[in-house]
Amino acid sequence: MKRDSRLSGVLHVLLHMAEFDGPLTSEALAGMMQTNPVVIRRILAGLRKEGLVHSEKGHGGGWRLAKDLESVTLYDIHLALGAPGVLALGHRTEAPGCLVEQAVNSAMGEAFDAAEALLLSQFQQITLASLSRDFHQRLDQRGITQQALSEAAHMRNCSDGDD
């Protein structure tokens, strides 16, 4: 069963954006994410509608975060993605008149609803700032400086022809 990784991918993109002072092009972000710039533009266009990012056109333009990391939760981003279902499990619906299927679906439905409510409640408690702090703690543990990280990103972008 394929899992929906859009939320994880969007969080990844937003945290990359948070590491840069200036705007980032779709091409630069796509390089970081190892995907197509069209995918990045499609994702960020949806987030722009919700006021989470904004774009600047022209030379030196690109995408920027529109809100402070502390004010954006995983729940906000989940909603910006259209509030997709968070559970991969579902009901069997081949025989809706079957009393056994009804009993099973009723019990499972209550459990699904409780699990989803708990997960979404947790999403409301996790901010982009907390993810960024975790990222920086991991950098520190590996002895990687912010300057080294920025230089590596710059070199990668230069080799992609962005400069």
C-alpha positions as CSV (number, residue, x, y, z in Angstrom):
1,M,0.0,0.0,0.0
2,K,1.4,3.3,-1.1
3,R,1.6,6.0,1.6
4,D,1.0,9.7,1.0
5,S,4.2,11.5,1.7
6,R,3.2,15.0,0.6
7,L,3.1,16.4,4.1
8,S,6.6,15.1,4.8
9,G,7.8,16.5,1.5
10,V,6.3,19.9,2.1
11,L,7.9,20.1,5.5
12,H,11.2,19.2,3.9
13,V,10.9,22.0,1.4
14,L,9.8,24.5,4.0
15,L,12.7,23.7,6.3
16,H,15.2,24.1,3.4
17,M,13.6,27.5,2.7
18,A,14.0,28.5,6.4
19,E,17.7,28.0,6.1
20,F,18.1,30.8,3.5
21,D,17.8,34.5,4.0
22,G,16.8,35.2,0.5
23,P,14.3,33.7,-2.0
24,L,14.9,30.3,-3.4
25,T,14.0,29.3,-7.0
26,S,11.9,26.3,-7.8
27,E,14.9,24.9,-9.5
28,A,17.1,25.2,-6.4
29,L,14.5,23.7,-4.2
30,A,13.9,20.9,-6.7
31,G,17.7,20.1,-6.6
32,M,17.5,19.9,-2.8
33,M,14.5,17.6,-3.0
34,Q,15.7,15.6,-6.0
35,T,12.5,16.2,-7.9
36,N,11.2,18.3,-10.8
37,P,10.8,22.1,-10.4
38,V,7.2,21.7,-11.6
39,V,6.4,19.6,-8.6
40,I,7.9,22.3,-6.3
41,R,5.9,25.0,-8.0
42,R,2.6,23.1,-7.7
43,I,3.2,22.4,-4.0
44,L,4.2,25.9,-3.2
45,A,1.3,27.5,-5.2
46,G,-1.1,25.7,-2.9
47,L,0.8,26.9,0.2
48,R,0.8,30.5,-1.3
49,K,-3.0,30.4,-1.4
50,E,-3.0,29.7,2.3
51,G,-0.5,32.5,3.0
52,L,2.3,30.2,4.2
53,V,4.8,31.2,1.4
54,H,5.0,34.0,-1.2
55,S,6.9,34.3,-4.4
56,E,8.9,37.1,-6.0
57,K,9.2,37.4,-9.7
58,G,12.1,38.4,-11.8
59,H,15.9,38.2,-11.5
60,G,16.8,37.3,-7.9
61,G,13.2,36.2,-7.2
62,G,11.9,32.9,-5.9
63,W,10.0,31.5,-3.0
64,R,10.1,32.7,0.6
65,L,8.3,31.8,3.8
66,A,5.5,34.2,4.6
67,K,5.2,33.4,8.3
68,D,7.4,33.0,11.3
69,L,8.4,29.3,11.9
70,E,6.9,29.5,15.4
71,S,3.5,30.4,14.1
72,V,3.1,27.5,11.6
73,T,2.1,24.1,12.7
74,L,2.0,20.7,10.9
75,Y,-1.8,21.0,11.2
76,D,-1.7,24.3,9.2
77,I,0.3,22.7,6.5
78,H,-2.0,19.6,6.5
79,L,-5.0,21.9,6.0
80,A,-3.1,23.8,3.2
81,L,-2.6,20.4,1.4
82,G,-6.4,20.0,1.4
83,A,-6.6,18.0,4.7
84,P,-5.9,14.6,3.1
85,G,-6.9,11.5,5.0
86,V,-4.1,10.6,7.5
87,L,-4.8,6.8,7.7
88,A,-4.1,4.4,4.9
89,L,-6.6,1.9,6.4
90,G,-10.2,1.9,5.3
91,H,-13.5,0.0,5.4
92,R,-14.6,-2.9,3.3
93,T,-17.7,-1.7,1.4
94,E,-18.5,-4.6,-1.0
95,A,-21.6,-5.6,0.9
96,P,-23.1,-2.6,2.7
97,G,-26.3,-4.5,3.6
98,C,-24.3,-7.2,5.4
99,L,-24.7,-7.0,9.2
100,V,-21.2,-8.4,9.9
101,E,-19.7,-5.8,7.6
102,Q,-21.7,-3.1,9.3
103,A,-20.5,-4.2,12.8
104,V,-16.9,-4.4,11.7
105,N,-17.0,-1.0,9.9
106,S,-18.7,0.6,12.9
107,A,-16.0,-0.6,15.3
108,M,-13.2,0.3,12.9
109,G,-14.8,3.7,12.1
110,E,-14.7,4.7,15.8
111,A,-11.1,3.6,16.1
112,F,-10.1,5.4,12.9
113,D,-11.9,8.6,14.1
114,A,-10.1,8.4,17.5
115,A,-6.7,7.8,15.9
116,E,-7.1,10.6,13.4
117,A,-8.3,13.0,16.1
118,L,-5.2,12.2,18.2
119,L,-2.8,12.6,15.3
120,L,-4.3,15.9,14.2
121,S,-4.2,17.1,17.8
122,Q,-0.5,16.3,17.8
123,F,0.0,18.1,14.5
124,Q,-1.4,21.3,16.2
125,Q,1.4,21.1,18.8
126,I,4.3,20.7,16.4
127,T,5.7,23.9,14.8
128,L,8.1,24.4,12.0
129,A,10.3,26.1,14.6
130,S,10.5,22.9,16.6
131,L,11.5,20.9,13.5
132,S,14.1,23.5,12.7
133,R,15.5,23.3,16.2
134,D,15.7,19.5,15.9
135,F,17.5,19.9,12.6
136,H,20.0,22.3,14.1
137,Q,20.6,20.0,17.0
138,R,21.4,17.2,14.6
139,L,23.8,19.4,12.7
140,D,25.6,20.3,16.0
141,Q,25.8,16.6,17.0
142,R,27.6,15.9,13.7
143,G,29.9,19.0,14.0
144,I,28.4,20.6,10.9
145,T,28.4,24.4,11.0
146,Q,25.7,26.6,9.4
147,Q,28.4,28.2,7.2
148,A,29.5,24.8,5.9
149,L,25.9,23.9,5.1
150,S,25.3,27.1,3.3
151,E,28.6,26.8,1.3
152,A,27.6,23.2,0.3
153,A,24.2,24.4,-0.9
154,H,25.7,27.3,-2.8
155,M,28.2,25.0,-4.5
156,R,25.4,22.5,-5.4
157,N,23.3,25.4,-6.9
158,C,26.3,26.8,-8.8
159,S,27.0,23.4,-10.4
160,D,23.3,23.3,-11.5
161,G,23.8,26.5,-13.4
162,D,21.8,28.8,-11.1
163,D,24.5,31.4,-10.7
